[in-house]
Every structure is written in structure tokens, then in C-alpha cells.
Amino acid sequence: MKTRLGCLSNKSDSYSDFTEFLPPAQDRATRCRKLSKDEVVLWADSFDVLLSNKCGLAAFQAFLKTEFSDENIEFWMACEEYKKIKTPAKLMTKINKIYNEFIDVKAPREVNIDFRTREVMRQSLAEPTPSSLNEVQARVHSLMEKDSYPRFLHSKIYQDLLDMQYTHCHRNSV
């Protein structure tokens, strides 16, 4: 029993190689080829800067997977997609899918939100609008910003990215 539970206590800093959590190498290389040290450093300035950068988002997502809490960023990304939907029928389909996957108390990837927020969200299922998920998305965003983001900045994943960018930049300038 101890060994089974022991794997749950492993945090991101116990991973020596986080690349298994990132997209395939060729995708990573294409997406992150032009990533500069300045960009990686900027991720520490603001959680929103991190989320607005494709490589930053991928690195944060990889970090959350190591902490077994990637449902939060997956939910946030689903909300971002949801906001782009224009037709009422597609809004209805997407909000129900999001609710069943992330919000419902029996959801397989349930996000941690309070009862009141969950209830407001449930009531908005009847007549969804592009802003129906704003409140719950803001709560999950706040949770990640206050809890996961500071740990990400101290994680091996982020430190390795800083080191790789420093090494890459240093090598190119010599």
C-alpha cells in the first residue's frame, strides 16, 4: 500500500525529465524554436503572460500533469475555446460537454469550485451565452494563479527551461 500511495506524493521536482509530459519532440521544436530567454523570464512577471505564450502554456500544462491537477488548465483552455463559439446550438453542446467533464460532481476531471459557483454554472446550462463560464473560469484561474503558478516558477520544469534558454543563448553569443 505504501508504494502505491508513494507515487502520489511525487511532486514535479522529483521528476528528472519532464519531457515525457510535453508534446512530441518535433512539435515542441517547431513551437518553441524561437523561444527566447527573455520570454521565459517574462513568464515570472505575470500568470497571464505565461498563459498567453504557447510554450509557456505547454510548460505549465506539463507541470500540472506532474502534480495531477492538469484538469484545471484543461478546463481553462476549454473555456477559452467556448468563448469563441458564435452559434447557440454549438454553445449548448460545448457547455454541456464542459459541464459533464469538469463541473458536475460526478465529472471525471472535476475542478475544485464551491457549491454556489457550481450551482450558478448549472443554471446557466438552460440558456448558455458566450460569458456563461466566465465566473467559474475566473475562479479556476485564480486558484491556479495563487496556488500552482508560484510552485511552477520554483519547479524543475521552469528552472530547466531557464537553464536551456541561457545555455542556448550563451552558446549562440560565443
VOGU-263534 format. One line per 3 residues: number of its first residue (from 1); their letters; for each residue z, x, y of N, C-alpha, C. Coordinates in steps of 0.05 Angstrom, whole numbers, padded with zeros to 5 digits. Example, Ala and Ser with C-alpha at 12.3 -4.5 7.8 and 13.67 -1.06 7.14 Angstrom:
# VOGU-263534
1> as> 00156 00264 -00114 00156 00246 -00090 00156 00264 -00066; 00142 00257 -00045 00143 00273 -00021 00157 00258 00001 .
This chain:
# VOGU-263534
1> mkt> 00000 00017 -00024 00000 00000 00000 00000 00017 00025; 00016 00039 00025 00017 00057 00048 -00011 00068 00055; -00026 00076 00035 -00052 00088 00041 -00071 00067 00052 .
4> rlg> -00069 00043 00043 -00086 00021 00053 -00080 00016 00082; -00055 00015 00089 -00047 00010 00117 -00050 00034 00134; -00049 00058 00122 -00052 00082 00137 -00079 00084 00152 .
7> cls> -00100 00073 00140 -00126 00075 00153 -00126 00058 00179; -00110 00037 00180 -00109 00020 00204 -00095 00034 00227; -00078 00053 00221 -00064 00066 00243 -00081 00089 00256 .
10> nks> -00103 00096 00243 -00120 00117 00254 -00132 00108 00280; -00127 00122 00301 -00139 00117 00327 -00162 00135 00332; -00176 00131 00353 -00201 00145 00358 -00197 00175 00359 .
13> dsy> -00175 00185 00367 -00171 00214 00369 -00169 00227 00342; -00166 00211 00321 -00164 00223 00294 -00192 00226 00282; -00212 00216 00296 -00240 00219 00286 -00251 00246 00297 .
16> sdf> -00260 00263 00279 -00271 00288 00288 -00301 00285 00295; -00313 00264 00284 -00342 00260 00290 -00346 00230 00295; -00350 00223 00320 -00354 00195 00327 -00382 00186 00325 .
19> tef> -00401 00204 00318 -00429 00197 00319 -00436 00175 00298; -00419 00171 00278 -00425 00150 00258 -00424 00123 00271; -00410 00120 00294 -00407 00095 00307 -00429 00089 00328 .
22> lpp> -00445 00110 00334 -00466 00107 00354 -00492 00099 00341; -00512 00090 00357 -00538 00083 00345 -00550 00107 00332; -00571 00103 00315 -00584 00125 00302 -00592 00147 00322 .
25> aqd> -00593 00172 00312 -00597 00195 00329 -00621 00193 00347; -00644 00183 00336 -00668 00182 00352 -00664 00162 00375; -00650 00140 00371 -00645 00120 00393 -00627 00133 00413 .
28> rat> -00606 00146 00404 -00587 00159 00422 -00601 00180 00439; -00618 00196 00427 -00631 00217 00441 -00649 00205 00463; -00663 00184 00457 -00681 00172 00476 -00665 00159 00499 .
31> rcr> -00644 00144 00492 -00629 00130 00512 -00612 00149 00530; -00602 00170 00518 -00583 00187 00532 -00594 00214 00540; -00620 00218 00537 -00632 00244 00543 -00627 00252 00572 .
34> kls> -00629 00233 00590 -00627 00240 00618 -00599 00236 00629; -00580 00234 00612 -00552 00231 00620 -00542 00257 00632; -00532 00255 00656 -00522 00279 00669 -00491 00281 00668 .
37> kde> -00481 00304 00672 -00452 00307 00673 -00440 00290 00695; -00454 00288 00717 -00444 00271 00740 -00441 00242 00731; -00461 00232 00715 -00459 00204 00705 -00434 00201 00688 .
40> vvl> -00430 00219 00669 -00408 00218 00651 -00381 00219 00667; -00380 00236 00687 -00356 00238 00704 -00352 00212 00719; -00373 00199 00728 -00371 00174 00744 -00359 00152 00727 .
43> wad> -00362 00153 00701 -00351 00132 00684 -00320 00130 00688; -00308 00152 00696 -00279 00152 00700 -00272 00139 00727; -00291 00136 00745 -00285 00124 00771 -00281 00094 00769 .
46> sfd> -00295 00081 00751 -00294 00052 00750 -00303 00041 00723; -00289 00021 00714 -00296 00009 00688 -00324 -00004 00691; -00330 -00016 00714 -00356 -00029 00717 -00379 -00009 00718 .
49> vll> -00373 00015 00728 -00394 00036 00728 -00400 00044 00699; -00379 00046 00683 -00382 00052 00654 -00399 00031 00641; -00392 00005 00646 -00407 -00017 00632 -00436 -00020 00642 .
52> snk> -00441 -00011 00666 -00469 -00014 00677 -00487 00009 00667; -00476 00029 00654 -00492 00051 00644 -00497 00047 00614; -00522 00048 00605 -00528 00042 00577 -00513 00061 00558 .
55> cgl> -00513 00087 00565 -00499 00106 00548 -00469 00103 00550; -00459 00096 00574 -00430 00091 00577 -00422 00067 00560; -00437 00046 00561 -00432 00022 00546 -00432 00029 00516 .
58> aaf> -00452 00044 00507 -00453 00052 00478 -00429 00069 00470; -00421 00087 00487 -00398 00104 00481 -00372 00088 00480; -00369 00069 00499 -00345 00052 00500 -00345 00034 00475 .
61> qaf> -00368 00024 00468 -00370 00007 00444 -00363 00023 00419; -00372 00048 00417 -00365 00065 00395 -00335 00070 00394; -00323 00074 00417 -00294 00078 00419 -00279 00054 00409 .
64> lkt> -00288 00030 00418 -00274 00005 00410 -00277 00001 00380; -00299 00009 00368 -00301 00007 00339 -00280 00024 00325; -00275 00047 00336 -00254 00064 00323 -00227 00052 00326 .
67> efs> -00223 00035 00345 -00197 00021 00349 -00197 -00007 00337; -00218 -00014 00323 -00221 -00040 00311 -00218 -00063 00331; -00229 -00059 00355 -00228 -00080 00375 -00255 -00083 00389 .
70> den> -00276 -00078 00375 -00303 -00080 00387 -00312 -00109 00391; -00297 -00128 00381 -00303 -00156 00387 -00302 -00162 00417; -00285 -00147 00431 -00282 -00151 00460 -00308 -00144 00475 .
73> ief> -00319 -00121 00469 -00343 -00113 00483 -00367 -00129 00473; -00367 -00136 00448 -00389 -00153 00437 -00388 -00181 00450; -00364 -00191 00455 -00362 -00217 00469 -00372 -00214 00497 .
76> wma> -00363 -00193 00511 -00371 -00189 00539 -00401 -00187 00541; -00414 -00172 00522 -00443 -00170 00523 -00457 -00196 00517; -00445 -00212 00498 -00457 -00239 00493 -00455 -00257 00518 .
79> cee> -00434 -00254 00533 -00431 -00269 00558 -00452 -00261 00578; -00457 -00235 00580 -00478 -00225 00598 -00505 -00236 00590; -00511 -00238 00565 -00537 -00250 00556 -00537 -00279 00562 .
82> ykk> -00515 -00293 00558 -00513 -00321 00563 -00519 -00328 00592; -00510 -00313 00610 -00514 -00318 00639 -00544 -00318 00646; -00560 -00305 00630 -00589 -00303 00636 -00605 -00327 00626 .
85> ikt> -00593 -00344 00610 -00607 -00366 00598 -00611 -00388 00620; -00635 -00399 00619 -00643 -00419 00640 -00644 -00448 00630; -00651 -00452 00605 -00654 -00479 00595 -00628 -00491 00583 .
88> pak> -00623 -00516 00589 -00598 -00529 00579 -00596 -00528 00549; -00617 -00532 00534 -00616 -00532 00505 -00608 -00504 00495; -00619 -00483 00506 -00612 -00456 00498 -00583 -00449 00506 .
91> lmt> -00575 -00459 00529 -00546 -00455 00537 -00528 -00468 00516; -00534 -00492 00508 -00518 -00506 00488 -00516 -00491 00462; -00539 -00481 00453 -00540 -00466 00427 -00524 -00440 00429 .
94> kin> -00528 -00426 00451 -00515 -00400 00454 -00485 -00402 00458; -00476 -00422 00474 -00448 -00424 00479 -00433 -00433 00454; -00446 -00449 00437 -00433 -00457 00412 -00432 -00433 00393 .
97> kiy> -00452 -00417 00393 -00452 -00393 00376 -00430 -00374 00385; -00428 -00370 00411 -00407 -00352 00422 -00379 -00364 00416; -00376 -00390 00420 -00350 -00403 00414 -00342 -00399 00385 .
100> nef> -00361 -00404 00367 -00355 -00402 00338 -00350 -00373 00329; -00362 -00354 00342 -00359 -00326 00334 -00335 -00313 00347; -00328 -00320 00372 -00308 -00305 00387 -00284 -00322 00398 .
103> idv> -00287 -00347 00402 -00266 -00363 00416 -00249 -00380 00398; -00262 -00394 00380 -00248 -00412 00362 -00225 -00397 00348; -00203 -00411 00343 -00180 -00398 00330 -00187 -00388 00302 .
106> kap> -00208 -00399 00290 -00216 -00390 00263 -00241 -00372 00265; -00247 -00363 00289 -00271 -00346 00293 -00268 -00320 00278; -00290 -00310 00266 -00288 -00285 00251 -00283 -00261 00268 .
109> rev> -00290 -00262 00294 -00286 -00240 00312 -00271 -00249 00337; -00250 -00264 00333 -00235 -00277 00354 -00224 -00257 00375; -00230 -00263 00400 -00219 -00247 00422 -00191 -00257 00429 .
112> nid> -00175 -00240 00441 -00148 -00247 00447 -00146 -00260 00475; -00145 -00286 00475 -00142 -00301 00500 -00120 -00322 00497; -00110 -00331 00520 -00088 -00350 00519 -00099 -00378 00512 .
115> frt> -00080 -00396 00505 -00087 -00423 00497 -00102 -00438 00519; -00092 -00436 00544 -00104 -00451 00566 -00133 -00443 00571; -00139 -00417 00570 -00166 -00407 00574 -00184 -00417 00551 .
118> rev> -00173 -00416 00526 -00188 -00425 00503 -00194 -00455 00506; -00175 -00470 00515 -00179 -00499 00518 -00200 -00505 00540; -00199 -00491 00562 -00219 -00495 00584 -00247 -00489 00573 .
121> mrq> -00248 -00468 00558 -00273 -00460 00545 -00283 -00481 00526; -00265 -00492 00510 -00273 -00512 00490 -00284 -00537 00504; -00271 -00545 00526 -00280 -00568 00541 -00308 -00564 00554 .
124> sla> -00314 -00540 00561 -00340 -00534 00573 -00363 -00535 00554; -00357 -00537 00528 -00378 -00539 00508 -00395 -00564 00511; -00383 -00586 00521 -00397 -00611 00524 -00421 -00609 00543 .
127> ept> -00417 -00596 00566 -00438 -00593 00586 -00438 -00564 00597; -00449 -00546 00581 -00449 -00518 00589 -00467 -00512 00613; -00457 -00494 00630 -00472 -00484 00653 -00473 -00453 00650 .
130> pss> -00490 -00440 00665 -00491 -00410 00664 -00464 -00397 00670; -00446 -00411 00684 -00420 -00400 00691 -00397 -00409 00673; -00403 -00424 00652 -00383 -00434 00634 -00365 -00413 00622 .
133> lne> -00375 -00389 00617 -00360 -00368 00604 -00346 -00349 00624; -00350 -00353 00650 -00340 -00334 00670 -00311 -00329 00668; -00294 -00350 00665 -00265 -00346 00665 -00256 -00330 00640 .
136> vqa> -00266 -00338 00617 -00258 -00324 00592 -00270 -00295 00592; -00294 -00292 00602 -00305 -00265 00603 -00289 -00247 00622; -00280 -00259 00644 -00263 -00243 00663 -00237 -00235 00650 .
139> rvh> -00225 -00253 00634 -00200 -00246 00620 -00204 -00223 00601; -00225 -00224 00585 -00231 -00203 00566 -00238 -00177 00580; -00253 -00179 00602 -00259 -00155 00618 -00234 -00142 00628 .
142> slm> -00216 -00159 00639 -00190 -00149 00649 -00173 -00135 00628; -00173 -00148 00605 -00158 -00136 00582 -00169 -00109 00574; -00196 -00107 00573 -00208 -00081 00566 -00203 -00060 00588 .
145> ekd> -00205 -00069 00613 -00202 -00051 00635 -00173 -00040 00636; -00154 -00056 00631 -00126 -00048 00633 -00116 -00034 00608; -00127 -00040 00585 -00117 -00030 00560 -00135 -00009 00547 .
148> syp> -00159 -00017 00541 -00177 00001 00526 -00190 00023 00543; -00198 00016 00567 -00212 00035 00584 -00195 00060 00590; -00169 00058 00597 -00154 00083 00601 -00152 00100 00576 .
151> rfl> -00150 00087 00552 -00150 00102 00527 -00177 00115 00522; -00198 00101 00529 -00225 00113 00526 -00228 00138 00541; -00218 00138 00566 -00221 00162 00583 -00205 00186 00572 .
154> hsk> -00185 00181 00556 -00170 00203 00544 -00178 00208 00515; -00198 00193 00506 -00206 00195 00477 -00223 00220 00472; -00225 00226 00447 -00242 00248 00438 -00271 00241 00443 .
157> iyq> -00279 00217 00441 -00307 00209 00446 -00315 00216 00474; -00299 00208 00494 -00305 00213 00522 -00303 00243 00528; -00283 00256 00518 -00279 00285 00523 -00302 00301 00511 .
160> dll> -00311 00293 00487 -00334 00306 00474 -00360 00302 00491; -00363 00278 00501 -00387 00273 00518 -00386 00291 00543; -00363 00293 00555 -00360 00311 00579 -00366 00339 00571 .
163> dmq> -00355 00348 00549 -00360 00376 00540 -00389 00380 00533; -00402 00361 00520 -00431 00364 00513 -00447 00366 00538; -00441 00349 00558 -00456 00350 00583 -00451 00376 00598 .
166> yth> -00427 00385 00597 -00420 00410 00611 -00435 00433 00597; -00434 00434 00571 -00447 00455 00556 -00478 00453 00560; -00489 00429 00560 -00518 00426 00564 -00526 00435 00592 .
169> chr> -00511 00426 00612 -00517 00433 00640 -00513 00463 00644; -00492 00474 00633 -00486 00503 00636 -00508 00520 00623; -00517 00511 00599 -00538 00525 00585 -00564 00525 00600 .
172> nsv> -00570 00502 00613 -00595 00499 00628 -00595 00515 00654; -00571 00520 00665 -00570 00534 00691 -00569 00565 00687; -00565 00574 00663 -00564 00603 00657 -00591 00615 00654 .
